[in-house]
Amino acid sequence: MTTLKFIGKDPESKTGNSPTVFIDEESADLVIQGWKADESTLAACRRVGTIPDDEAVVRVPAHMVEMVKKACDDAERTHDR
């Protein structure tokens, strides 16, 4: 069973449900819940390569950058154990 460490949710979320940042405590992978990318964003991503069926493109608002940085720092410490 995957164990996720909750880092934080978008404090400006209208519903309080997303976007959300987690760390997988076993693999130190970041797990991001965000808004599904629109077709324009997907088209821009496809200009540099395909998006495999088992992958998704999500958006996380810029005001959550500090939260993502914290997740990266925590993931690095988890990975180094």
C-alpha positions in Angstrom: 0.0 0.0 0.0 1.3 3.4 -1.0 1.9 5.8 1.9 1.6 9.4 0.9 2.9 12.3 3.1 0.6 15.3 2.7 2.4 18.5 2.0 -0.4 20.9 1.4 -3.4 22.1 -0.6 -3.9 25.2 -2.6 -4.9 27.8 0.1 -6.9 29.7 -2.6 -8.9 26.6 -3.7 -12.6 27.5 -3.9 -13.7 24.0 -2.8 -10.7 23.2 -0.6 -10.0 20.0 -2.6 -7.2 20.8 -5.0 -4.5 21.2 -6.2 -2.7 19.1 -3.6 1.0 18.1 -3.2 2.1 14.8 -1.6 5.3 12.8 -1.3 5.4 9.0 -1.7 7.2 8.1 1.5 8.7 4.9 0.1 9.9 6.1 -3.3 10.2 9.8 -2.6 8.2 10.5 -5.7 6.2 13.7 -5.8 2.4 13.1 -6.3 0.6 16.1 -7.6 -3.2 16.5 -7.8 -4.0 19.5 -10.1 -6.3 20.8 -12.7 -6.5 18.8 -16.0 -4.6 20.6 -18.7 -6.7 22.2 -21.4 -6.2 21.3 -25.1 -4.0 24.3 -25.7 -1.6 23.2 -22.9 -1.7 19.6 -24.2 -0.9 20.8 -27.7 2.1 22.8 -26.4 3.4 19.8 -24.5 3.0 17.6 -27.6 5.3 19.8 -29.5 8.2 18.3 -27.6 6.9 14.7 -27.5 4.0 12.4 -27.0 1.9 12.1 -23.8 1.6 8.3 -23.1 -1.8 6.9 -22.2 -0.7 6.2 -18.6 0.5 9.8 -18.0 -1.4 13.1 -17.5 -0.6 16.8 -17.7 -1.8 18.8 -14.8 -1.5 22.5 -13.8 -0.6 23.7 -10.3 -0.9 27.4 -9.7 2.2 29.5 -9.4 1.3 30.6 -5.9 2.0 27.0 -4.8 5.7 27.1 -5.9 6.9 27.3 -2.2 4.8 24.2 -1.4 6.3 22.3 -4.3 9.8 23.4 -3.2 9.0 22.1 0.3 7.9 18.8 -1.3 11.1 18.6 -3.3 13.2 19.2 -0.2 11.3 16.6 1.8 11.5 14.1 -1.1 15.2 14.6 -1.3 15.6 13.9 2.5 13.4 10.9 2.2 15.4 9.5 -0.7 18.7 10.1 1.1 17.7 8.0 4.1 
